[in-house]
Amino acid sequence: MNRFLRLVGRDLRLALRQGSDATIAVMFFVLCVVLFPFGVGPEPNILARIAPGVIWVAALLASLLSLERLFQTDYEDGSLELMSLTALPLEAVVLAKTLAHWLVTGLPLIAAAPLLAVLLNMDGAGFGVLVLTLAIGTPILSLIGAIGAALTLGARRGGVLLSLLILPLYIPVLIFGAGAIDAAINGLTPRPHLLLLAGILAAALPLAPWAGAAALRQAVE
Amino acid sequence: MHRFANPARFLRLSTLLLPWSAGATVVLLIVGLYLSLFGSPPDYQQGDTVRIMYIHVPAAWMSLFVYTNMAAAAAAGLVWKHPLADLFAKAAAPIGAGFTLVCLVTGSLWGAPMWGTWWVWDARLTSVLILFFLYLGYMALVNAFDDPQRGTRAGNVLLLVGIVNVPIIKFSVDWWNTLHQPSSVIKMGGPSIDSSMLIPLLVMAGAFTSYFIAVVILRLRTEIAHRKIQTLRFSVAGDGATG
């Protein structure tokens, strides 16, 4: 456990000292959402109608941005091979790095989302659910993304390939995430959507590090 | 299964199987197409449009069947490092993607007159679309590495991750209220379609399956020959360098 936390701490320190990943993800998220009023027109009713979906799609894309470098730098400078030799199982390494990735890129997205919801004139009933769905959903994005990042390690055009592999797997998260907010805005209960989303998280939490570690073993072999 | 890890044994078996499966494809396809286009009655509601189903349904079955086989081969490839299993998944992927595309296109053609729309975002259609993207992603991933071994291994992991989609496709029509009709052939209490329509459907399914077997054998043989040529080239280059 101590090793696990130390690894999370190391990744966080690296991310914070280099400083760019978190800010770039949030800036991309904001810009992506801000484009929509220009694209579909500033009509408040239309914006309010599409706000949940737009925010969720933008969050998906923003979390994709830094995924490519989740294992890339460690793979290139050889520290990944050292990590695979330590007593800490590779599954725990993947989980630690995913957790650090989520803390750096996922949390700022959650913090920025209500502001964007105001810009898009979203109905007030959806704000709590928006934050809740993102809080459950963004860890899933990081977990699934970790599999893709491990698979494409050392591939040609890894970044593009990564999005091609991962985006189809993101679709269920998007459906239930945006569906919960829509339900809350329309006066229905968002509970079933939230439960399904939490179910995906409960399945991804043990399975994704396992698959990611299997993929990493192929890469460092 | 480990008997076939030896490519030479597989090649001998495949020379035996290939003409039979190719012949079965031709015969079954001719019989199946005749039965489905002329030998079966039009549906009382759908009219002649129902004939699209004789292509659509077997293609949909095959898209799942091929993926499941590829995932099983991927598991065998990862667990036992079975060399032919890796090649099988790689050889089957374009065929599976083709079946999925046929399924999507014929479904769309059928939907236009029947549902009044080319496409709806219901659970079955969306999950089959995801399956199509999984096939494409697998093919892109396998070919993205300089070392072909690394590509197939990464692809194997992806195939096993994508297997979660298969039960979702199968049960999507039962779990959600969708426009796509529930299963009428494989279900409790026997099929609910008349034998005059069921028989052409099963013949077509047989034709598609034997087509898959024939093409996958052909592709596997090509791949093995390709590897042989590569090994020979490397050894010639090695000889040239040392000698």
Chai-1 contact restraints between the chains, C-beta under 6 A:
chainA,res_idxA,chainB,res_idxB,connection_type,confidence,min_distance_angstrom,max_distance_angstrom,comment,restraint_id
A,I147,B,V161,contact,1.0,0.0,6.0,A-B,restraint_1
A,L151,B,A154,contact,1.0,0.0,6.0,A-B,restraint_2
A,L151,B,L158,contact,1.0,0.0,6.0,A-B,restraint_3
A,A155,B,A144,contact,1.0,0.0,6.0,A-B,restraint_4
A,A155,B,F145,contact,1.0,0.0,6.0,A-B,restraint_5
A,R156,B,A144,contact,1.0,0.0,6.0,A-B,restraint_6
A,L161,B,A140,contact,1.0,0.0,6.0,A-B,restraint_7
A,L161,B,A144,contact,1.0,0.0,6.0,A-B,restraint_8
A,L164,B,G137,contact,1.0,0.0,6.0,A-B,restraint_9
A,L164,B,A140,contact,1.0,0.0,6.0,A-B,restraint_10
A,L165,B,G137,contact,1.0,0.0,6.0,A-B,restraint_11
A,P168,B,I130,contact,1.0,0.0,6.0,A-B,restraint_12
A,P168,B,F133,contact,1.0,0.0,6.0,A-B,restraint_13
A,A211,B,V157,contact,1.0,0.0,6.0,A-B,restraint_14
A,A211,B,V161,contact,1.0,0.0,6.0,A-B,restraint_15
A,A214,B,V157,contact,1.0,0.0,6.0,A-B,restraint_16
A,A215,B,V157,contact,1.0,0.0,6.0,A-B,restraint_17
A,Q218,B,R153,contact,1.0,0.0,6.0,A-B,restraint_18
A,Q218,B,A154,contact,1.0,0.0,6.0,A-B,restraint_19
